[in-house]
Amino acid sequence: HPNMSTTHQRKKSTKPSEVSPTVTSNVSSSTSNRPNVLKTLFKVVFISVTVIIVSVFILHQVIQQKQHSTLAPPGSLHTVGYFGQKLHLYCTQTNTEQKEKDFVVLFHHGLLGTSADWYDLQLQLMNSGISSCSYDRPGFGFSPIPQTNNPPTISENNKNLDELIQNHPLLKEGNILHVGHSIGGTYSYGYALQNPTTTRGVILLDPLVTLFSQKSFQSSLYIFGVLTKLGINRLFHFFQILPLEHKSEITTTLALQDKFANSVTRELEALKDILKELKQLQQQNSQTIPLTWVRSTKPNPAFSAIPGESLKFLQTKDDQIISHPGSTHLTIHSCHVDLPFSSELFQIITQFK
């Protein structure tokens, strides 16, 4: 039947062109609504994150103010310098009378440290008949923020230390054993170079004597400062996202302050000039200063100073190089606050008796 075949073909050819108006409307509506949904979702997320950050910042400021009014310095504040800068000094003195051959240990904290890093070790030394002091540089620990906008230098720190030492009965007699960690090693060695006659020796714990070889490490310190001032680091610590296991309560409290973050950034920006100054002092010094350098057997790659060219830069015939592998949860750069290593550092110090 030819007629039936033709009719069937006509019906078949019309099927593909038949589209439901309802389906077309739904697809079009779905496509047009998708950007609106994403825009609304973005607004909700943005507002939520903003509220959280603002709330954390306000809470951080409240906690910080409360801690500032209740946390008393264990030592005393001393006015130094032309601008009346106050420095916190904490000393532990033995009960026995200081003899002429006895030395006093002066601890210099690192870039991410305070005098509180040394308190436990100071008590151990006192019980063993060794007096010691630790201090906070301007803006760190219990020392108020700097009184000037001048960048930190070794010469400025040396002038402050001169006044601090001359006005303290335990330190003014000289015979000081300097112990410096990180950039504190830079400052301690710089002071010893200018004051060799009053220096018993210098112990350097992973000192900074060259610039970092990894920019990522410097960037992480800047990020640390921003997160601290926003209160994010405090939030992380509260939820133990970044627990400071090796830190005591007092050192953690000091490390979460805004002024601490500002001081870290301030010294980091001046590091290049500080290291130049150290090299000039070393070249000008003609006396040999006994050095004990504690370095890691597996150094952090961020510190090109160990054990490369800068090892030759510091090394003299009287140097003692001690290698230490660190521990399971701390790198060598924080070894001084690690209990297993602090006992070894104690032994290193007592060898000077």
NORVEN-V257240 format. One record per residue. N is the residue number from 0. RES is the residue in one letter. OMEGA is omega in whole degrees, 0 to 359 (999 if undefined). Layout:
n->N res->RES omega->OMEGA
n->N res->RES omega->OMEGA
//
This chain:
n->0 res->H omega->182
n->1 res->P omega->182
n->2 res->N omega->180
n->3 res->M omega->179
n->4 res->S omega->180
n->5 res->T omega->179
n->6 res->T omega->180
n->7 res->H omega->180
n->8 res->Q omega->179
n->9 res->R omega->180
n->10 res->K omega->181
n->11 res->K omega->183
n->12 res->S omega->182
n->13 res->T omega->184
n->14 res->K omega->182
n->15 res->P omega->183
n->16 res->S omega->181
n->17 res->E omega->180
n->18 res->V omega->183
n->19 res->S omega->177
n->20 res->P omega->182
n->21 res->T omega->179
n->22 res->V omega->179
n->23 res->T omega->180
n->24 res->S omega->181
n->25 res->N omega->179
n->26 res->V omega->180
n->27 res->S omega->180
n->28 res->S omega->180
n->29 res->S omega->181
n->30 res->T omega->182
n->31 res->S omega->181
n->32 res->N omega->185
n->33 res->R omega->178
n->34 res->P omega->179
n->35 res->N omega->179
n->36 res->V omega->180
n->37 res->L omega->179
n->38 res->K omega->179
n->39 res->T omega->179
n->40 res->L omega->178
n->41 res->F omega->179
n->42 res->K omega->180
n->43 res->V omega->180
n->44 res->V omega->181
n->45 res->F omega->180
n->46 res->I omega->181
n->47 res->S omega->180
n->48 res->V omega->179
n->49 res->T omega->179
n->50 res->V omega->180
n->51 res->I omega->181
n->52 res->I omega->180
n->53 res->V omega->179
n->54 res->S omega->179
n->55 res->V omega->180
n->56 res->F omega->180
n->57 res->I omega->179
n->58 res->L omega->178
n->59 res->H omega->180
n->60 res->Q omega->180
n->61 res->V omega->180
n->62 res->I omega->181
n->63 res->Q omega->179
n->64 res->Q omega->179
n->65 res->K omega->179
n->66 res->Q omega->180
n->67 res->H omega->182
n->68 res->S omega->184
n->69 res->T omega->183
n->70 res->L omega->182
n->71 res->A omega->178
n->72 res->P omega->180
n->73 res->P omega->180
n->74 res->G omega->182
n->75 res->S omega->179
n->76 res->L omega->182
n->77 res->H omega->180
n->78 res->T omega->180
n->79 res->V omega->173
n->80 res->G omega->182
n->81 res->Y omega->185
n->82 res->F omega->176
n->83 res->G omega->177
n->84 res->Q omega->178
n->85 res->K omega->178
n->86 res->L omega->178
n->87 res->H omega->180
n->88 res->L omega->179
n->89 res->Y omega->183
n->90 res->C omega->172
n->91 res->T omega->186
n->92 res->Q omega->179
n->93 res->T omega->180
n->94 res->N omega->181
n->95 res->T omega->181
n->96 res->E omega->182
n->97 res->Q omega->179
n->98 res->K omega->184
n->99 res->E omega->182
n->100 res->K omega->180
n->101 res->D omega->177
n->102 res->F omega->176
n->103 res->V omega->180
n->104 res->V omega->174
n->105 res->L omega->184
n->106 res->F omega->178
n->107 res->H omega->184
n->108 res->H omega->183
n->109 res->G omega->182
n->110 res->L omega->179
n->111 res->L omega->184
n->112 res->G omega->175
n->113 res->T omega->178
n->114 res->S omega->182
n->115 res->A omega->178
n->116 res->D omega->188
n->117 res->W omega->190
n->118 res->Y omega->181
n->119 res->D omega->180
n->120 res->L omega->178
n->121 res->Q omega->178
n->122 res->L omega->177
n->123 res->Q omega->180
n->124 res->L omega->179
n->125 res->M omega->179
n->126 res->N omega->178
n->127 res->S omega->176
n->128 res->G omega->180
n->129 res->I omega->178
n->130 res->S omega->182
n->131 res->S omega->176
n->132 res->C omega->172
n->133 res->S omega->183
n->134 res->Y omega->176
n->135 res->D omega->174
n->136 res->R omega->183
n->137 res->P omega->178
n->138 res->G omega->179
n->139 res->F omega->174
n->140 res->G omega->182
n->141 res->F omega->177
n->142 res->S omega->179
n->143 res->P omega->180
n->144 res->I omega->180
n->145 res->P omega->181
n->146 res->Q omega->179
n->147 res->T omega->176
n->148 res->N omega->180
n->149 res->N omega->179
n->150 res->P omega->180
n->151 res->P omega->178
n->152 res->T omega->176
n->153 res->I omega->181
n->154 res->S omega->178
n->155 res->E omega->179
n->156 res->N omega->179
n->157 res->N omega->178
n->158 res->K omega->178
n->159 res->N omega->180
n->160 res->L omega->178
n->161 res->D omega->180
n->162 res->E omega->180
n->163 res->L omega->183
n->164 res->I omega->183
n->165 res->Q omega->183
n->166 res->N omega->179
n->167 res->H omega->185
n->168 res->P omega->182
n->169 res->L omega->186
n->170 res->L omega->190
n->171 res->K omega->179
n->172 res->E omega->179
n->173 res->G omega->182
n->174 res->N omega->187
n->175 res->I omega->172
n->176 res->L omega->183
n->177 res->H omega->176
n->178 res->V omega->184
n->179 res->G omega->179
n->180 res->H omega->176
n->181 res->S omega->178
n->182 res->I omega->173
n->183 res->G omega->173
n->184 res->G omega->177
n->185 res->T omega->180
n->186 res->Y omega->183
n->187 res->S omega->179
n->188 res->Y omega->177
n->189 res->G omega->178
n->190 res->Y omega->180
n->191 res->A omega->179
n->192 res->L omega->179
n->193 res->Q omega->182
n->194 res->N omega->184
n->195 res->P omega->184
n->196 res->T omega->180
n->197 res->T omega->184
n->198 res->T omega->175
n->199 res->R omega->180
n->200 res->G omega->180
n->201 res->V omega->174
n->202 res->I omega->182
n->203 res->L omega->178
n->204 res->L omega->180
n->205 res->D omega->187
n->206 res->P omega->174
n->207 res->L omega->178
n->208 res->V omega->170
n->209 res->T omega->178
n->210 res->L omega->177
n->211 res->F omega->178
n->212 res->S omega->180
n->213 res->Q omega->180
n->214 res->K omega->180
n->215 res->S omega->179
n->216 res->F omega->177
n->217 res->Q omega->180
n->218 res->S omega->181
n->219 res->S omega->178
n->220 res->L omega->177
n->221 res->Y omega->178
n->222 res->I omega->177
n->223 res->F omega->180
n->224 res->G omega->180
n->225 res->V omega->181
n->226 res->L omega->178
n->227 res->T omega->182
n->228 res->K omega->175
n->229 res->L omega->182
n->230 res->G omega->183
n->231 res->I omega->179
n->232 res->N omega->177
n->233 res->R omega->178
n->234 res->L omega->178
n->235 res->F omega->181
n->236 res->H omega->180
n->237 res->F omega->180
n->238 res->F omega->178
n->239 res->Q omega->174
n->240 res->I omega->174
n->241 res->L omega->184
n->242 res->P omega->178
n->243 res->L omega->188
n->244 res->E omega->184
n->245 res->H omega->182
n->246 res->K omega->173
n->247 res->S omega->182
n->248 res->E omega->183
n->249 res->I omega->180
n->250 res->T omega->177
n->251 res->T omega->179
n->252 res->T omega->181
n->253 res->L omega->183
n->254 res->A omega->181
n->255 res->L omega->180
n->256 res->Q omega->179
n->257 res->D omega->184
n->258 res->K omega->177
n->259 res->F omega->179
n->260 res->A omega->179
n->261 res->N omega->181
n->262 res->S omega->177
n->263 res->V omega->179
n->264 res->T omega->181
n->265 res->R omega->181
n->266 res->E omega->180
n->267 res->L omega->180
n->268 res->E omega->181
n->269 res->A omega->188
n->270 res->L omega->182
n->271 res->K omega->180
n->272 res->D omega->178
n->273 res->I omega->181
n->274 res->L omega->175
n->275 res->K omega->180
n->276 res->E omega->179
n->277 res->L omega->181
n->278 res->K omega->178
n->279 res->Q omega->179
n->280 res->L omega->181
n->281 res->Q omega->180
n->282 res->Q omega->181
n->283 res->Q omega->185
n->284 res->N omega->181
n->285 res->S omega->182
n->286 res->Q omega->179
n->287 res->T omega->179
n->288 res->I omega->180
n->289 res->P omega->181
n->290 res->L omega->168
n->291 res->T omega->185
n->292 res->W omega->177
n->293 res->V omega->182
n->294 res->R omega->184
n->295 res->S omega->173
n->296 res->T omega->176
n->297 res->K omega->187
n->298 res->P omega->173
n->299 res->N omega->182
n->300 res->P omega->179
n->301 res->A omega->183
n->302 res->F omega->181
n->303 res->S omega->183
n->304 res->A omega->190
n->305 res->I omega->358
n->306 res->P omega->190
n->307 res->G omega->187
n->308 res->E omega->183
n->309 res->S omega->174
n->310 res->L omega->176
n->311 res->K omega->182
n->312 res->F omega->182
n->313 res->L omega->191
n->314 res->Q omega->173
n->315 res->T omega->184
n->316 res->K omega->181
n->317 res->D omega->182
n->318 res->D omega->173
n->319 res->Q omega->182
n->320 res->I omega->181
n->321 res->I omega->179
n->322 res->S omega->181
n->323 res->H omega->184
n->324 res->P omega->185
n->325 res->G omega->181
n->326 res->S omega->185
n->327 res->T omega->185
n->328 res->H omega->179
n->329 res->L omega->173
n->330 res->T omega->179
n->331 res->I omega->183
n->332 res->H omega->175
n->333 res->S omega->188
n->334 res->C omega->186
n->335 res->H omega->178
n->336 res->V omega->178
n->337 res->D omega->186
n->338 res->L omega->179
n->339 res->P omega->183
n->340 res->F omega->181
n->341 res->S omega->177
n->342 res->S omega->177
n->343 res->E omega->177
n->344 res->L omega->176
n->345 res->F omega->180
n->346 res->Q omega->179
n->347 res->I omega->181
n->348 res->I omega->183
n->349 res->T omega->177
n->350 res->Q omega->180
n->351 res->F omega->181
n->352 res->K omega->999
//
